[in-house]
Amino acid sequence: MDLSNFTTLQNLEAAFGGESMANRKYLFFADVARKLGFTDLAKLFKETAEQETEHAFAHFRLLHPELVIEDAASLTDEQKREIASRCLSLAIEGETYEYTTMYPEFAAAAQRDRDNPAVEEFLKQAQESTEHATTFRNAAHRFGLLKFIENYHADRYAEALEVLNGGKETTRVAGNDPQTQKWICRQCSMIYDPVTGDPDSGIAPGTPFAEIPDDWYCPICGASKKTFKPLEEKAAA
């Protein structure tokens, strides 16, 4: 999807949302019809819901061509991990938006309207979205999202082993160039690299850490920006 075609992008997102909503709505109608004893009508609603799903999938493939799999057997293990990681990243982003922004705002509006059942429902869903986001973040540890973190730790363990075997301790220093200085999360060790940025969170490649908005959070564990510290790397010999 060419992200420069902003209008088409918005239309595809709206179409995906509409078809997805129609799917769930028709499944609800099917359940109602079944309970009322109208089995043929329930079947009609269910069949139509399945068609709406295929429409939604078609829109989503255009929105995210990086997730389209033509021949899984031709993919390398690394490519498979990258696709799975992308799915997890999108899932984390969506659930995090729900519990940090969407449902709290909905609950506040319902409270102003004195609609207590809606307030209760929105707050309940916010809690469930929090749990879902945490589950996806934990799952990310089993896919490619943490490969750079794992490499970092493996490197440090190798250095520690070398010292134990009589070698010299490696000198590590933080960089001087904010354009290339990496930062590491104290909570989960996720590494922010300004060269690659964090596109999934709206941070473009080439964005120095200091220029990231203060409300940015770690895409792995959800820690705040202030949790990060400059990453010290091996000093040049």
C-alpha distance (Angstrom), angle and dihedral (degrees) to the residues before:
residue distance angle dihedral
M1 . . .
D2 3.80 . .
L3 3.82 102.5 .
S4 3.81 89.9 -159.1
N5 3.81 88.2 72.1
F6 3.79 90.6 78.6
T7 3.82 97.3 167.8
T8 3.79 93.2 50.6
L9 3.80 89.7 46.0
Q10 3.80 90.9 53.9
N11 3.81 91.1 46.1
L12 3.79 92.2 50.9
E13 3.80 91.1 49.2
A14 3.81 90.1 49.0
A15 3.80 91.4 47.4
F16 3.79 91.3 48.9
G17 3.79 90.2 50.0
G18 3.79 92.0 47.5
E19 3.80 95.3 49.4
S20 3.82 91.2 44.7
M21 3.80 91.2 51.1
A22 3.80 90.8 47.6
N23 3.81 89.6 53.4
R24 3.80 93.3 54.7
K25 3.81 92.5 40.8
Y26 3.80 92.9 53.0
L27 3.81 91.2 46.8
F28 3.80 87.5 53.3
F29 3.81 90.1 49.5
A30 3.81 89.1 49.1
D31 3.80 90.0 54.0
V32 3.82 90.8 49.4
A33 3.81 92.2 48.4
R34 3.81 91.4 47.8
K35 3.81 91.8 52.1
L36 3.81 89.7 49.7
G37 3.79 90.7 52.3
F38 3.82 97.3 -110.0
T39 3.80 96.1 130.8
D40 3.81 96.3 166.5
L41 3.80 91.2 51.3
A42 3.80 90.4 47.3
K43 3.81 89.1 53.0
L44 3.81 91.2 50.3
F45 3.81 92.2 52.0
K46 3.81 91.7 47.5
E47 3.81 93.7 49.5
T48 3.80 90.9 48.9
A49 3.81 90.2 48.9
E50 3.80 89.4 56.5
Q51 3.79 90.3 52.1
E52 3.80 90.5 51.1
T53 3.81 88.4 52.9
E54 3.79 91.0 56.7
H55 3.81 89.7 49.6
A56 3.81 90.4 51.1
F57 3.81 91.5 48.3
A58 3.81 90.4 52.2
H59 3.81 90.8 53.8
F60 3.80 92.8 45.8
R61 3.81 91.8 51.8
L62 3.80 88.9 57.7
L63 3.82 90.5 48.0
H64 3.81 93.1 48.6
P65 3.81 111.3 25.7
E66 3.81 88.4 162.4
L67 3.82 87.2 73.3
V68 3.80 96.5 50.9
I69 3.81 110.2 112.4
E70 3.79 116.1 -162.6
D71 3.80 98.5 167.0
A72 3.80 117.0 8.6
A73 3.81 91.4 -173.6
S74 3.81 90.5 63.9
L75 3.81 93.8 56.2
T76 3.77 122.9 97.5
D77 3.81 120.1 -127.3
E78 3.81 88.7 -107.2
Q79 3.81 92.0 53.3
K80 3.80 90.4 49.4
R81 3.81 90.9 51.3
E82 3.80 91.1 49.1
I83 3.80 92.1 52.8
A84 3.81 92.3 46.8
S85 3.80 89.5 47.5
R86 3.78 91.0 51.6
C87 3.80 90.4 52.8
L88 3.80 90.4 50.7
S89 3.79 91.4 47.2
L90 3.80 91.9 53.4
A91 3.80 90.4 46.1
I92 3.82 92.4 50.7
E93 3.80 90.9 47.4
G94 3.80 92.4 51.3
E95 3.80 96.7 45.7
T96 3.80 92.1 44.7
Y97 3.80 91.0 52.7
E98 3.79 89.4 50.6
Y99 3.81 97.0 53.4
T100 3.82 98.0 35.5
T101 3.79 100.5 41.3
M102 3.79 120.4 -1.5
Y103 3.80 104.1 50.3
P104 3.84 96.1 36.4
E105 3.82 89.3 53.4
F106 3.80 91.3 45.9
A107 3.80 91.2 48.9
A108 3.81 91.8 49.3
A109 3.81 91.1 50.9
A110 3.81 91.8 47.8
Q111 3.79 89.7 49.5
R112 3.80 90.1 54.1
D113 3.79 87.6 51.2
R114 3.82 89.2 49.2
D115 3.80 90.1 -125.0
N116 3.80 98.6 147.2
P117 3.83 97.3 176.9
A118 3.82 89.4 55.2
V119 3.80 91.2 47.0
E120 3.79 90.3 52.2
E121 3.81 92.0 47.4
F122 3.82 94.1 48.9
L123 3.81 92.8 47.9
K124 3.79 90.4 48.2
Q125 3.79 91.2 51.5
A126 3.81 90.9 47.5
Q127 3.79 89.4 56.4
E128 3.79 91.9 48.4
S129 3.81 90.8 48.8
T130 3.81 88.5 53.0
E131 3.78 89.9 53.6
H132 3.81 91.9 46.6
A133 3.82 92.0 50.6
T134 3.81 90.5 50.3
T135 3.79 90.8 49.3
F136 3.80 91.4 51.1
R137 3.82 92.0 46.9
N138 3.79 89.8 52.9
A139 3.79 90.1 47.9
A140 3.81 89.0 52.1
H141 3.79 87.7 68.7
R142 3.80 87.9 66.9
F143 3.80 94.1 52.4
G144 3.79 136.6 51.0
L145 3.81 99.6 -72.7
L146 3.79 93.4 91.3
K147 3.77 100.1 41.1
F148 3.83 93.5 112.0
I149 3.79 91.5 47.4
E150 3.79 91.1 49.9
N151 3.80 90.7 49.5
Y152 3.82 89.6 50.4
H153 3.79 92.8 52.7
A154 3.80 92.9 43.5
D155 3.81 88.4 53.9
R156 3.81 92.0 50.7
Y157 3.80 92.2 48.1
A158 3.80 90.3 51.3
E159 3.81 90.0 52.1
A160 3.80 91.6 49.6
L161 3.78 90.5 50.9
E162 3.80 90.5 50.7
V163 3.82 90.6 53.7
L164 3.81 90.7 49.5
N165 3.78 88.7 53.4
G166 3.80 91.8 54.7
G167 3.79 101.0 -89.7
K168 3.79 127.4 132.8
E169 3.76 121.3 -87.7
T170 3.79 113.0 -106.9
T171 3.80 116.0 -114.4
R172 3.78 112.9 -131.1
V173 3.79 126.8 -170.3
A174 3.78 137.5 173.2
G175 3.79 116.7 -109.1
N176 3.80 124.5 -106.3
D177 3.80 98.4 -142.3
P178 3.84 112.4 82.8
Q179 3.81 88.8 -161.3
T180 3.81 90.9 66.2
Q181 3.81 103.5 20.9
K182 3.80 110.1 121.6
W183 3.80 122.9 -146.2
I184 3.80 128.2 -151.8
C185 3.80 129.6 -150.1
R186 3.81 111.1 -120.2
Q187 3.79 90.0 -151.0
C188 3.81 104.3 51.8
S189 3.85 103.9 0.5
M190 3.79 94.5 -117.0
I191 3.81 107.2 163.5
Y192 3.80 121.1 -137.3
D193 3.79 111.8 -152.4
P194 3.84 113.4 -168.0
V195 3.79 90.0 -154.9
T196 3.82 91.6 65.5
G197 3.82 97.6 24.8
D198 3.80 119.0 -169.3
P199 3.84 105.2 -75.7
D200 3.80 92.7 173.0
S201 3.82 88.1 63.3
G202 3.79 94.7 41.8
I203 3.82 95.6 -98.5
A204 3.81 107.9 134.2
P205 3.82 122.4 -139.8
G206 3.80 111.0 -90.9
T207 3.82 94.5 36.9
P208 3.84 112.0 138.6
F209 3.79 114.5 -135.2
A210 3.82 91.8 -113.6
E211 3.80 90.6 59.9
I212 3.81 94.7 54.3
P213 3.84 111.5 108.2
D214 3.80 113.5 -99.8
D215 3.81 91.2 -121.4
W216 3.82 91.5 61.1
Y217 3.79 113.4 116.0
C218 3.79 136.8 -163.2
P219 3.84 107.2 -81.4
I220 3.80 90.2 -144.4
C221 3.81 107.2 45.2
G222 3.81 102.5 8.6
A223 3.82 94.9 -118.9
S224 3.81 117.2 155.7
K225 3.80 123.9 -101.8
K226 3.82 91.5 -104.3
T227 3.82 88.6 63.9
F228 3.81 89.8 71.7
K229 3.80 125.4 90.4
P230 3.83 131.7 -172.0
L231 3.78 111.5 -79.8
E232 3.79 111.9 -121.1
E233 3.78 112.0 -143.8
K234 3.79 133.9 -174.8
A235 3.77 112.7 -64.5
A236 3.79 115.7 -120.8
A237 3.79 112.1 -98.9
